[in-house]
């Protein structure tokens, strides 16, 4: 089982328990991402919690103590203890991403990213957001990026689907057709 698959399973289980317990879904997201960020920002802590040579009881103790200090919810505290017990704390960044994806799906929201060669004006961003919402039937959270290498046009990533309307892609298609015709 890959890391991402395992993280997705933990995230699904966490989300299902949170719904059943009527927990604050946003709070769980914040606590998970906060704990993940804490590990990322502190190399010493990272070495202890992510190193397979460190005994599991030591990791579990550290996680339990940190959870108490951070006053995380019972659900998150139990998950972190379970991850420490199974030596799976390295899954935390992927677990956070999977949990957020589940949370957005639960709220009927889709995350989209639009890349353009130059910065988009707010009106154009709003139009793109409306177009994507019309296609998906969901509320859209839109992130924009600038990448001059696409020359012109846009590349939109909606969930796992990529719509490439960039000049670079069009030039690649033309080159492929020219090569095929020779």
C-alpha positions as a printed NumPy array, in Angstrom:
array([[  0.   ,   0.   ,   0.   ],
       [  1.384,   3.382,  -0.971],
       [  1.785,   6.272,   1.456],
       [ -0.968,   8.236,  -0.227],
       [ -3.383,   5.281,  -0.126],
       [ -2.708,   4.697,   3.548],
       [ -3.093,   8.407,   4.323],
       [ -6.387,   8.483,   2.421],
       [ -7.705,   5.567,   4.482],
       [ -6.778,   7.237,   7.756],
       [ -8.341,  10.502,   6.55 ],
       [-11.551,   8.732,   5.531],
       [-11.786,   7.001,   8.907],
       [-11.084,  10.26 ,  10.752],
       [-13.699,  12.122,   8.724],
       [-16.306,   9.408,   9.254],
       [-15.688,   9.397,  13.017],
       [-15.796,  13.204,  13.12 ],
       [-19.168,  13.222,  11.333],
       [-20.561,  10.502,  13.584],
       [-19.339,  12.325,  16.714],
       [-20.585,  15.667,  15.317],
       [-17.138,  17.149,  15.853],
       [-16.031,  20.518,  14.512],
       [-14.654,  19.555,  11.109],
       [-12.699,  22.8  ,  10.631],
       [-11.11 ,  22.497,  14.057],
       [ -9.905,  19.   ,  13.215],
       [ -8.418,  20.333,   9.972],
       [ -6.621,  23.105,  11.851],
       [ -5.304,  20.753,  14.525],
       [ -4.025,  18.231,  12.   ],
       [ -2.317,  20.826,   9.838],
       [ -0.923,  22.545,  12.929],
       [  0.629,  19.318,  14.185],
       [  2.006,  18.538,  10.731],
       [  3.501,  22.045,  10.489],
       [  4.993,  21.657,  13.965],
       [  6.852,  18.54 ,  12.861],
       [  8.022,  20.263,   9.661],
       [  9.292,  23.373,  11.464],
       [ 11.254,  21.573,  14.18 ],
       [ 13.987,  19.319,  12.782],
       [ 14.762,  17.776,  16.181],
       [ 11.139,  16.827,  16.716],
       [ 10.963,  15.533,  13.159],
       [ 14.021,  13.332,  13.746],
       [ 12.442,  11.817,  16.828],
       [  8.936,  11.265,  15.463],
       [  9.793,  10.168,  11.928],
       [ 12.896,   8.071,  12.588],
       [ 12.132,   4.326,  12.504],
       [ 15.051,   3.682,  14.897],
       [ 13.323,   5.616,  17.703],
       [ 11.239,   3.215,  19.84 ],
       [  7.481,   3.486,  19.37 ],
       [  6.761,   4.066,  23.099],
       [  9.   ,   7.153,  23.01 ],
       [  7.165,   8.486,  19.946],
       [  3.782,   7.774,  21.483],
       [  4.821,   9.561,  24.677],
       [  6.04 ,  12.599,  22.749],
       [  2.844,  12.753,  20.676],
       [  0.648,  12.378,  23.761],
       [  2.516,  15.149,  25.549],
       [  2.422,  17.468,  22.524],
       [ -1.285,  16.772,  22.009],
       [ -2.003,  17.697,  25.636],
       [  0.07 ,  20.886,  25.384],
       [ -1.634,  21.897,  22.137],
       [ -5.039,  20.995,  23.595],
       [ -6.081,  19.089,  20.487],
       [ -9.495,  17.457,  20.362],
       [ -9.89 ,  13.901,  21.595],
       [-10.415,  12.617,  18.06 ],
       [ -7.189,  14.163,  16.753],
       [ -5.276,  13.132,  19.876],
       [ -6.357,   9.514,  19.417],
       [ -5.453,   9.586,  15.725],
       [ -2.002,  11.009,  16.431],
       [ -1.43 ,   8.389,  19.15 ],
       [ -2.515,   5.663,  16.72 ],
       [ -0.188,   6.981,  14.019],
       [  2.671,   7.043,  16.546],
       [  1.806,   3.514,  17.718],
       [  1.891,   2.206,  14.166],
       [  4.954,   4.307,  13.258],
       [  2.95 ,   6.118,  10.569],
       [  3.454,   9.774,  11.534],
       [  5.209,  10.33 ,   8.193],
       [  1.74 ,  10.042,   6.61 ],
       [  0.577,  13.239,   8.296],
       [  1.099,  15.701,   5.37 ],
       [ -0.762,  13.403,   2.948],
       [ -3.408,  12.731,   5.584],
       [ -4.018,  16.474,   5.984],
       [ -4.44 ,  16.84 ,   2.21 ],
       [ -6.835,  13.873,   2.02 ],
       [ -8.858,  15.134,   4.975],
       [ -9.193,  18.572,   3.343],
       [-10.309,  16.973,   0.091],
       [-12.993,  15.036,   1.99 ],
       [-14.057,  18.175,   3.833],
       [-14.416,  20.11 ,   0.573],
       [-16.346,  17.25 ,  -1.064],
       [-18.652,  17.1  ,   1.97 ],
       [-19.356,  20.807,   1.526],
       [-19.832,  20.412,  -2.231],
       [-16.777,  22.538,  -2.976],
       [-14.164,  21.83 ,  -5.627],
       [-10.654,  23.22 ,  -5.535],
       [ -9.285,  24.549,  -8.824],
       [ -5.965,  26.024,  -9.822],
       [ -5.547,  28.233, -12.864],
       [ -2.115,  28.973, -14.29 ],
       [ -1.603,  31.807, -16.746],
       [  1.379,  33.507, -18.37 ],
       [  0.532,  36.819, -16.688],
       [ -1.495,  37.791, -13.631],
       [ -5.252,  37.621, -14.189],
       [ -7.45 ,  40.594, -13.416],
       [-10.062,  39.983, -10.688],
       [-12.925,  40.114, -13.2  ],
       [-11.348,  37.31 , -15.26 ],
       [-10.786,  35.224, -12.099],
       [-14.456,  35.657, -11.209],
       [-15.505,  34.604, -14.736],
       [-13.322,  31.512, -14.566],
       [-14.735,  30.667, -11.151],
       [-18.286,  30.934, -12.504],
       [-17.439,  28.833, -15.583],
       [-15.885,  26.073, -13.498],
       [-18.839,  26.167, -11.096],
       [-21.187,  25.795, -14.073],
       [-19.297,  22.757, -15.376],
       [-18.845,  21.025, -12.01 ],
       [-22.089,  22.038, -10.338],
       [-20.111,  22.872,  -7.197],
       [-18.866,  25.93 ,  -5.406],
       [-15.297,  26.682,  -6.526],
       [-12.272,  27.806,  -4.55 ],
       [ -9.838,  29.107,  -7.12 ],
       [ -6.093,  29.544,  -6.741],
       [ -4.176,  31.396,  -9.439],
       [ -0.543,  31.069, -10.413],
       [  1.648,  32.818, -12.936],
       [  3.976,  30.779, -15.14 ],
       [  5.47 ,  32.713, -18.073],
       [  6.621,  29.455, -19.701],
       [  3.083,  28.729, -20.954],
       [  3.438,  31.828, -23.187],
       [ -0.313,  32.581, -23.23 ],
       [ -3.701,  31.072, -22.513],
       [ -4.429,  29.171, -19.306],
       [ -4.052,  25.767, -17.723],
       [ -6.862,  24.876, -15.323],
       [ -6.619,  21.994, -12.88 ],
       [-10.016,  21.124, -11.426],
       [ -9.694,  18.331,  -8.928],
       [ -7.701,  15.724, -10.825],
       [ -8.678,  16.921, -14.33 ],
       [ -6.392,  19.262, -16.281],
       [ -7.675,  21.553, -19.025],
       [ -4.675,  22.809, -21.005],
       [ -5.479,  25.768, -23.242],
       [ -1.974,  27.204, -23.166],
       [ -0.095,  28.478, -26.196],
       [  2.752,  26.126, -25.303],
       [  0.415,  23.106, -25.581],
       [ -1.017,  24.365, -28.875],
       [  2.518,  24.713, -30.274],
       [  3.329,  21.18 , -29.119],
       [  0.223,  19.866, -30.897],
       [  1.204,  21.683, -34.098],
       [  4.721,  20.253, -33.904],
       [  3.321,  16.722, -33.412],
       [  1.021,  17.109, -36.455],
       [  3.9  ,  18.398, -38.574],
       [  6.129,  15.493, -37.555],
       [  3.321,  13.001, -38.281],
       [  2.723,  14.451, -41.743],
       [  6.366,  14.033, -42.777]])
